[in-house]
Amino acid sequence: HADDLGEACVFALERWQPQPDGLQHLNVGTGVDLTIKQLAEAVAEATGFQGEILWDPTQPDGTPKKQLDVSRMAALGWRARIPLSEGLRSTVQLFREQLNQQLVRL
């Protein structure tokens, strides 16, 4: 979620001391692995989608693992606050409000 990312950036700027070789990086995320199917189902729930989600099991599902290693941020004391379901709900609500106010178009 953008709020988590913003907080993580400020948090890291205040606390992180990168290694002198400059090759170290920080991943920001939940650290929770999620399949494309789980994400699609979460989006469907957040939007109130009542249709059927069709899957083609003969096609690849992208990279086998979609989970970031967030251990460096965790070692600094940071964790994501906003669960996926809450972030999706608030994003859908904001988008619908902006659509109603004609701030965005489909």
C-alpha positions as CSV (number, residue, x, y, z in Angstrom):
1,H,0.0,0.0,0.0
2,A,1.2,3.5,-0.8
3,D,0.9,4.6,2.8
4,D,3.1,1.7,4.0
5,L,5.6,2.5,1.3
6,G,5.8,6.1,2.3
7,E,6.2,5.3,5.9
8,A,8.9,2.7,5.0
9,C,10.9,5.2,3.0
10,V,11.0,7.7,5.9
11,F,11.7,4.9,8.4
12,A,14.6,3.7,6.3
13,L,16.0,7.2,5.7
14,E,16.1,7.7,9.5
15,R,17.5,4.4,10.5
16,W,19.3,2.5,7.7
17,Q,23.1,2.6,7.2
18,P,23.9,1.0,3.9
19,Q,27.1,-1.0,3.4
20,P,30.1,0.9,1.9
21,D,30.1,-1.3,-1.3
22,G,26.7,0.2,-2.2
23,L,25.2,-3.1,-3.3
24,Q,22.8,-3.6,-0.4
25,H,19.1,-2.9,-0.9
26,L,15.9,-2.8,1.1
27,N,12.7,-4.6,0.0
28,V,9.5,-3.1,1.2
29,G,6.5,-5.4,1.4
30,T,4.5,-7.7,3.6
31,G,6.7,-10.7,3.3
32,V,3.7,-12.8,2.6
33,D,3.6,-15.0,-0.5
34,L,0.5,-14.7,-2.6
35,T,-0.6,-16.5,-5.7
36,I,-2.1,-14.8,-8.7
37,K,-5.3,-16.7,-8.0
38,Q,-5.4,-15.4,-4.4
39,L,-4.8,-11.9,-5.6
40,A,-7.6,-12.2,-8.2
41,E,-10.0,-13.5,-5.6
42,A,-9.1,-10.7,-3.2
43,V,-9.7,-8.1,-5.9
44,A,-13.0,-9.8,-6.8
45,E,-14.1,-9.6,-3.2
46,A,-13.0,-6.0,-2.7
47,T,-14.9,-4.9,-5.9
48,G,-18.0,-7.0,-5.3
49,F,-17.4,-9.0,-8.5
50,Q,-19.9,-11.7,-8.7
51,G,-18.8,-13.3,-12.0
52,E,-16.6,-16.4,-12.5
53,I,-12.9,-16.2,-12.6
54,L,-11.6,-18.5,-15.3
55,W,-8.2,-20.2,-14.9
56,D,-6.2,-21.9,-17.6
57,P,-4.0,-24.4,-15.7
58,T,-2.0,-25.1,-18.9
59,Q,-0.6,-21.6,-18.7
60,P,2.3,-20.6,-16.4
61,D,1.5,-18.5,-13.3
62,G,4.5,-16.2,-13.6
63,T,7.4,-16.6,-11.3
64,P,7.0,-19.5,-8.9
65,K,7.5,-17.3,-5.8
66,K,6.2,-13.7,-5.6
67,Q,7.4,-13.0,-2.1
68,L,10.0,-10.3,-1.2
69,D,12.7,-10.9,1.4
70,V,11.8,-8.1,3.9
71,S,14.2,-9.2,6.6
72,R,16.4,-6.1,6.4
73,M,13.4,-3.8,7.1
74,A,12.2,-6.2,9.8
75,A,15.6,-6.1,11.4
76,L,15.3,-2.3,11.5
77,G,11.9,-2.6,13.2
78,W,9.6,-1.9,10.3
79,R,6.6,-3.9,9.2
80,A,3.7,-3.2,6.8
81,R,0.6,-2.1,8.7
82,I,-2.1,-2.3,6.0
83,P,-3.4,-5.8,5.1
84,L,-4.1,-6.5,1.4
85,S,-7.8,-6.7,1.9
86,E,-8.0,-3.3,3.6
87,G,-5.7,-1.7,1.0
88,L,-7.8,-3.1,-1.8
89,R,-11.0,-2.0,-0.1
90,S,-9.8,1.6,0.4
91,T,-8.4,1.8,-3.1
92,V,-11.7,0.6,-4.6
93,Q,-13.6,3.1,-2.5
94,L,-11.3,6.0,-3.5
95,F,-11.5,5.0,-7.2
96,R,-15.3,4.8,-7.0
97,E,-15.5,8.2,-5.3
98,Q,-13.3,9.8,-7.9
99,L,-15.3,8.1,-10.7
100,N,-18.5,9.6,-9.2
101,Q,-16.9,13.0,-9.1
102,Q,-15.7,12.5,-12.7
103,L,-12.1,12.9,-11.6
104,V,-11.3,9.6,-13.4
105,R,-12.8,8.0,-16.5
106,L,-13.1,4.4,-17.5
